[in-house]
Amino acid sequence: MPWGFRKILQYIHKRYTASAKVPIYITESGFAIDGEDQFPLEQQIQDEQRQHYYAGYLRAMFEAIRDDGIDVGGYMAWSLLE
């Protein structure tokens, strides 16, 4: 859940990074769907579930940066390629 991602960013910031003045790096973010390689080509190309996932999580991260003053130094998404 994107709101939970923001909450964990707030917790990490408060507990570890704020006093040390170091940024947070998100090194893996994404999800897999069992059997997605068996989906029809149109569904694989459209990939709406993943679009919604990234839109929500990136929005939550942006709000944490903008509204909570959390320093996020980088965000690495799972590769879309195998």
Beta strands, then each sheet from edge to edge (+ up, - down):
strand 1: 24-26
strand 2: 72-75
sheet 1: 1+ 2+
end
